[in-house]
Amino acid sequence: MYWVHDNVQQAAYKTISPSKIESFHLLIAGRLLIRTPKDLLDECVFDIVHHMDKGINLIKTPEQKCDGAQLNLRAGQKAMSSRSFHSAAKYFVCGIKILSDESWGVNYDLTLDLHRMAGKALLAIGDERIKTVAANILANATCFEDEVLAHLFQMRHLTSLGQPDEVIRMCKDLLQKLDEPLPTEVSKNVIIQEFIRTKAKLKTFTEEDLLALPYMTDKKKSTAMLILSCAVNAAILCQPYLIPLLSFRSMNLTLDHGVSSLTASCFATYGCWLVNNLISDFEEGFRMGQVATKLMNLRGEEYINSQVFVSVYGLINVWRQPFQACLDMLLEGYEVGMRQGDIHNAFNCIAMYGQMTTCCGSSLREMVECFRLYCKNAIMFNEHVYAHSLVGQLQLALSLIGSSEDAYQTFFKITKNDSEHSCIQKSMESDGGGYINHFRLIPFRNKLFFVLMDGPDEEIKKWYELGQKVDETSTQTIFPRRIHGFFIDGMIGFSFARRDKDERGVWEEVGNSMVSKFQKWKESSEWNFINKVYLLLAERYFLQDDQENAFEHYDLAIKAAADHRFLHEEGLANVAAAKCCLHYDKQKEALIYYANAKDCYQRWGATALVNMIDERCRNL
């Protein structure tokens, strides 16, 4: 029966005696269940469970408890399929509550299924009850495989809380039990030796062979793949030097034992190693990325993994394809992760998307609205690591549009300066050289902001030097923010070389080293790097007092940035050219360049930079 008005329903409900409310709901649940054909049960399961769970205390017999638990399991699975993780968690937890403590002994499979699904749902929403679920599994597991399930829940929860060192320790212990031990000491020589062995083995497979690998049937090896994947997520945050070793181990397991649901991630992570600063094999890295995406598409939904989107579209394809082409795919990776309940890697995609929008010069006002939403979502899902990263990204965009809002105060009730100081200390002090890798973004963001704002020098130098210290502890993987950071370092180097006669040689070497990097990278992707090469060369010619070549390359940099849609770098090149003009007393030409820069920054939405240029022009 459906009531015309909610108030009528509430009035009728209040006529029921409080002592009979539970039995009334349980009666309705029983009648709905009896009258619902089996083939329509999924359509009515939410209504049935809604009433049944309100009478949970009256469910007494083992048969009733079993039926109630199964209905909650069914309702939770349906909620999971529609990404309603909070509702799903409620159903699974209620199903566990219905069962007695003896259920592990009399109905092990159902009890384990409820705990398994509850763990997935609670992980998705960042709920602390995941610890209780994992503890229950560990206390009652009848085999090592089920124990590992509990450990996986624990490790993923700890990673989301920003406690990756403990995760690495747990992974090493579990891999030892699976006869897949990691070396006690991971030196550069160990990594190189493992790389050589993996590369040699991989050479015996064509791309067709890789795509046709059989499915992995050895449960121990499948379990090892899961643990290695957890270890990679944790190592990114605290011990990045482990990532290549973990990648090689996963690759060898795949080549020796076949394809698991994590194999695509394995190829993608291996591809990241190939394009890193040490190897720089862009062609083979890109091929591995293509293998990863083809594997996902060929093997179906179970093999689609948001971690692959991070690696392929955030770290690999940038060396062959325009930065802008990767943005939508990173958003798709976020949707994949949210759909599958892989919330940690979903926000990993968004954090990478944030770095990429800075490289692309995306609309600042759109970025503010976008990252405000993602910050709220990350906090709601208790993804603390990525919440900090995204709030920092939001703060940069707010500062550039001229807003006085402190995003850290808005979301964390702590000032930007206090938050950044705390984060930097953790990053520098933690074992492995960095407590949380994402906090390494702080020097980059501040360095970029002060360079765009053209000073003050002491701030630029402070953030440059801190960025160097942080980078010394970083992995060889070149993230988008590091690409842009190297470009800004080159600009800083030539700028300080012009003004600091005592240390001209030191700063000039900084600039020259970045010219060499970008000239090399240009051969891989002219679209992404040619404008940066032209601007760095223009700055070098300016330092060398070569006016003709300097202005030629400033104009080439401006045109290339415009052609390749790097609006912010087009503005930066115009400002740099204007400063060169003023050095040579070409005030009229300087005003033209400033006007062009102002137009770029207005279209970008950078009101703070527009105001800076207006003040410079007034002073002229």
N, C-alpha and C positions, 0 to 999 in steps of 0.2 A: 504494500500500500504506500502511495506517495502523497504527502500532505501538501496542500496548496501554499501554506505559509510556514516558515520555520518556527514562528511563535506558537502556532497551533501544535506542532510536533513537540516542542519543548513543554507546553502545558500538559499535554497528554502523558509525556514521559514522567513528569513530576508526580502524577497520580499513582505511580508504581511504588510500592513500599520499598524503602532502602534495603531491607533485609532480603528482598526478592529480586533486586536488580541483576545480580550475577546470574541467578538461575534463569531469569527471563532472557538475558542475552544468549546464554548457552542453549536454551530451548529454540530460539530463533535460528542460531547457527545450525543446530541439528536438523531442523525442518528444511532450511535452505539446502543443506547437504543432501538430504534424502530426495528432495524434489528436483535436484539438478542432474541432468544426464551427464554421464562421464565425459562425453565429447564436448560439453559446454562448461566443464568445471573451471577451466582457466578463465573464462569470462566472468564467473561469479566468485572466484576464490577470495578476492579482497573483501567482499561483503561477508562471506562466511567467516573468514578469519577475524575480521573486525569484531563481530559479535562473540565468537568463540574465545578470543583473548580477554575479553571483558569478564568472562566467567572462568578464567584459568584456574582459580583456586578450587573450583568444584570438579575439576577433571581428576579422577581418582584411580580408575582401573588401568592396568598396563596397556590394554587394548586402546582405550580412549587416549591415553598419553601418546601412544605411538601414532594414532590417527591425527591427533592435534599437531604433533611435531612435524609430520609429513605435510600437512596442509600449510603450516608456516613456512616450511622449506619451499614448497611450491609457490606460495605468494612472494617470498623473498626472491626467488629466481626470476619471477615475472617482473618484479620491481627492478632488479638488476639489469634486465634486458632493456629497460627504458631509461637507464641511468638515474633512477630514483634511489641513490645509495643510502640516504638517511632512512627512507621507508624500508628498504631491504634489510638494513641492519636491525631495525626494530623487529621485523618478522623473524629473522634468524635467531636473535637473542631471546625472543619470546619462545621460539621452538625449543631452544636449549633449556629454558626455565621450566617448560612443561615436563621434560624428561627428568627422571630421578637420577641420583648419583650412580645407581646400579646400572644405568642404561649402557655404560661402556662395556659392561660384561654381557648383557643380554641382547643389546641391539647396537653393536659396535659401528657398523657401516652407517646407519642413520645418524648416530651421534657424531661421528667424524664428519659426515657430509655437512651437518649443521654448523659445526665448528669451522670447517674449511670455508664455507660460504660466509659465515659471520666474520671470519678473519679478513676476507677480501673486501666486504662492505665496510667494515670498521677502518681498514687501512685507507680506503677511498675517501672517507670523511675525516681521517686523522683522529679517531676516537681512542682515548686511553684504554678503553675496555679490551682493546686488542691484546694487551698484556695478560689479562685474565684468560682470554681464549687460548692464547699460546701456552700458558702455564697448564691449562686443563689438558691440552693435547699431549704435552710432554709427560704429564703425570700418568697418562693412560695409554700412550701409544704402544702398539704391539710389535712394531717393526721400525727399523732405522728410517725408512722412507717417510713414515708418518712423523717421526721426530724431526726430520729435516723440514717438513711443512711448518712446524711450529717455529723452528729457528729462522726460516725465511720470513715469517710474519714479524718476528722480533727484529730482524736485521733491517727490513724495509721501514719499520716504524722508527728505529733509531736513526736511519739515514734521513728521514723526513724531519726529525727533530734536530738535525745538525750534530749527531754524535757518530761520525763515520769511523773514527779510530777503533771503537769497540766492534763495529761491524767487520772491519778488516781482520781483527783478531779472531772473531767467530768463524769467518770464512776460512782462514788458515787451518783452524782446528778441524772443521768439517771436511775440507779437502784432504787433510791427512788421513782421516778415517776412510775416505773413498779411494785411497791409494793414488791420489793426484796431488802430492805435496808441493808446496811452493818453496823455493830456496830460502834458507834462513837469512842470507844477505843478498840483496838484489843490487848488484853493481852494474855499471855501464857495460862491462865485458859480458856479464851474464845475459843481459838483454840482447847484445849484438850476436852472441852465439845462438840464442834461441831464434832470433830473427833469421839468421843464415839457414838454420835447419828448416824453419817453416817455409821460407822462400824456396828452398830447394825442393821440398815436398810439393809445394803448390805448382811448381813448374811442370810437374808430371800430369797435371789436369788441364784440359781445355775448358773454355767457358761452358760448352755443352755438357762436359763431364760434371762440372760443378752443379749445374742446374738439374742434372739427372741423378744426383746422389740419392741413395736409398734412405728411407726413414730410419732414424736412430731407434733401435729396439732394446739396447742395454740400459736398464733402469739406473744403474750406478752412474753411467756416463751422462744420461739425461739430467740426473740430479747434480752432477758436477757442473754441467752447463748452467743450471739455475744459480748455483752458488757463485760461479765465476761472474755471472751477470750482476749479481748483488755486489760483488767485490768491485766491479768497474764503477758502479754508481757511487760507491763510497770513496773509492780512490780518487775520483774526480774532485772530491771535496777536501781531501787531506793528504793523500800520498800519490800524486799524479804519476810519479816515476814507475809505479806498479802497472799502469794501464797497458803499456805495450806487452809486458810479460803475460798479463791476464788474457790479452787479445790472442797472443800466439798459442797459449794453452787451449783456448776455445777453438781456434782454427784447426789445431791438430786433432782435437777430439772429433770435430766434424769430418775432417778428411779421412780419419781412421774408422769412424763408427757411424757416419751418416748424419742426416739432417734432423734437427730438433726445432721446436718453435722459436728458439733463440739464435738459430744459425744466421739469419739475415743480419741480426745485430752484430754477430761475430765478424762477418765480412765487412760490415760498415766500419766497425771499430778498427779492424786491420787496415782498411783504406785510409782512416784518419792518421794512422801511424806512417803510412807511406807518403802522405803529403805534408808531414810535419817539417819543422825547421832543420832537422838533422838529415833526413833522407831526401825530401823534396822530389819524390818520384810522382809527379802530378798525373801522368798518363796512367800508370798502373793503379794509383789510388782511385782515380775516376772510374777505372774499369771495375774495381772491387765494389765501389758504390753502386754501379749499374747492376752487378751481380746481386747485391743485397736487395735492391728494389725489384728486380725480376723474380727473385725467390719469393718475395712477399706476394707478388701478383699471381705467381704460378700456384702457390701452395694454399692460398685461401686465407680467410679471416684469422684463423688461429696463428698464422705466421706473420701477420701484419703487426708491427711493433713501433710504438712512437719513438723509441730510442733510435731506430734507424733513421727517422726523419731528422732528428737532431744531428746525427753524424753526417748523413749524406747531404742535406740541404743547408746545414749550418757550418760544416767544416770541410767538406770535400768539393762539392760542386762550385763553390765560390772561386775555385782555381780554374774553372773552365767556362762557367756561365755567368751572366750578369747577376750582381747581388740582388737586384730587384726581382729576378725570376725565382728566387728562393723564398720570398716572403710568404706567399700563399701556401706553399708546401709546408712551411713550419706551422702555420695556423691549422692546416689539415692534420699534422702530427698531434697538435693539441687536442683536436676533436677525436682523433683515434684513441689517445690516451684516456680522455674523459669517458668515451664510450666503453672502453674495456676496464675501466676502474684503475688504470695505471696512472694515478694522479701525479706521482712524483715525476715521471717522464713527460707527462702532459705539460707541467709547468717548466720542465727543462726546455721543451720546445718554445714556450713563451719567453723564457729568459734569453734564449738564443735569438728569437724574433726581435727582442728589445735591442740586442747588440746590432742586429742587421739593419734595423730602422735607422740607427745612428749612422751607420756606414752609407746608407742610401740617401739620407737627408729627407726622410719622409716628413709629411706635414706635422709640425709641432703640436698644433691644436688637436689634431686627430690623435696624436700620440698621447697627449694628456688625458683625453677621454678614455682611450683604449687601456692605458696602464692604470688608470684609477680603478677601472673595473677589474682588471686582472689582479691588482694588489688586494682588493677586497676578497676575491675568490681564493687567492693563495692563503690569506689569513683564515678564511672560513674553513678551508681544508687542512689547516695546521701545517702547511708547507712553509715552515719558518725560513729556511734557507732561501728559497726563491722569492718569498715575500720581501726580504731585505733587498735582494737584487732588483726586483721590480720597483720598489719604492725609490731606490737610487736612480733608476731610469726615469721615473716620473719626476723626481726632483730636478734632474738636468733639463728636461723639457720645460718645467715650470720656470726655472731660472732664465732660460733663453727667451721665453715669451714675455718676460718682465714681471712675472707674478712674485709677490712677496710670501706666498704660502710656503710653509715648511712641511713637506710631505711626511717627514719622519715624525714630526709632532702630530700630524693628522692621524697617522696610522699606528704609531708606537708610543705616543705621549713622551717623546724624548726629542731634544733638538737635533738638527742635522749634524752639528759639530760634535756633540757628545756621542751620538750614534756612530759616526765615522771614526772617531778616535778609538772607541771600544772595539769596533770591527777590525781596525788596522792592527791593534795590539794583538788580538787573537790570531789574525792572519800571520803575523810575524813570529809569534811565540810558539805556536802549536808544533807538535811532532810532525815531521815530514815537510816542514817549511810553510805550512799554510793551513789554518784551522778550517776555513771554508773558502774554496777557490773563488766563489762569486764575489767575495769582498775585495778581491784584487781589482775589481772594476772601479773602486773608489778613486785611486790615483789617476786612472785613465779619464774618468768623467770630469774631475776637477781640472786636470791638465788641459783637456779639450776646451772646457768653458773659459778658462783664463786666456788661452791662446786666441780663441775667437773674440774675446773681449779686449784683446791687445794689452794684456798686463793685469796687475803690476808684475814687474820682473821677479820680485822675491817670491810671489805666489807660484809663478810658472816654474821657477827653479826648484822650489820646495816639492811640488807635486811630481816634477820630472825625476828628481833624485829618489823620492819614495817609490815611484813607479819602477825605477831601475832595481831597487832592493827587492821589491815584490816579484819582479820578473825573474830575478836570479833563482827564486824558489819554485818557479812555475814549470809546468810540463813543456816539452818541445812542441806540443800541439799549438797551432796558430789559430786562435779564436778570432772572429771578426773584429772584436774590440782591440786585439793586439795588432791586426793589420792597420786599423785606423790609428792606433797608438804609435806605431812605428812611423807612419806618415807625419803625425804631429811632432814626434821626436826630431825628424829631419828638419822640419820648419824651425823648431826651437834651436837646433844646432847651428844652422846658418845665421839665424837672427842674433844669437848671443855671440857668435864668432865676429860679427860686424861691430858689436858694441863693447866686447870685453877683450881688449888688446892683450892683456896678460895671459889669458887662456884661449886665445884664438885657435891655436892648434888643436886643443882638446875638443872644442866645440865644432870646429870644421870637420874633424874626423867623425864626430857623431853624424853630421849631415851627410858626409860622403858615404858612410856605411849604409845609410838608408837609401841613398841614390842607387847603390849597388843592389840592394835587396829588391827595390821596385823595378829596376831594369830587368832583373832576372825573372820576376813575377810577371812582368809585362809580356814575356814570351809565352806564358801560359794563358793569360787572359788580358788582352789589350783593352777590352771594354772597361774592366774594373780598375786598371792601373795606369793607363797611358796619361791621363790628366795629372795624376800624382807625380809621375816621372817628370813631365814638363814643368810643373810648378817647383819641384825640388831643384831641377836644373836651372830654372830662372833665378832662384834664390842663390845658387852657387855662382852663377854669372854675375849677379849683383855684388856678391862678396868679392869677386875678382875684378870688380870695376869694369866689366865688359857690358856697357850699356846696350849695344845693338843686340847681342844674343840674349841678354836679360829680358828686354821688352818683347823680343820675338817669342820667347818661350812663355812669358806671362800670357800673351795673346793665344798661343797654342793651348795652354792649360785652361784658359777661360772657355775656348771653343770646345775642347774635348769634354770638359765637365758639363757644358750645356748639351752637347750632342748625346752624352751618355746618362743624362738626367741626374747628375750629382749637384743639385741646386746649391747646397750648403758649401760645397767645394768651389763652385763657380763664384760664389760670393767671397770666399776666402782668397781666391786667386786675384779677384779685383782689388781687394783691400791691400794685398801684398804689392800689386802693381802700383797702386796709388802711393804707398809709402816709398817705393823706389823713385817714383816721379818727384816726390817732395825732396828726396835726397839730392836730386839733380836740378832743383829749383824749377820744375815743370808743374807749376801750380794749376794751370788750366787743364792739363791732361789728368792730373791727380783728381780734380773735381769730377771729371767724366768717369773715371774708374770708380770713385766713391758712389757716384749716382747709380752706376750699374750694380755695385755691391748692395746698395740700399734696396734696389728693386728685387734682387735675389732674396735678400733676407726678409723683405716684406712678404714675398710669395711663400717663403719657408714658414713664416709666422714668428720670426725671431725679433720681437719688438725691442728687446734689450739691445740687440746689435744695431737695429735701425736707429735707436736713440744715441748709441755710441757714435755712429757715423755722422748724425746730425750735429752732435757737439763738436766733432773734429772739423767739420766743414765750417761751422760758425767761427771757430778759432782761426781758420785760415783767412 
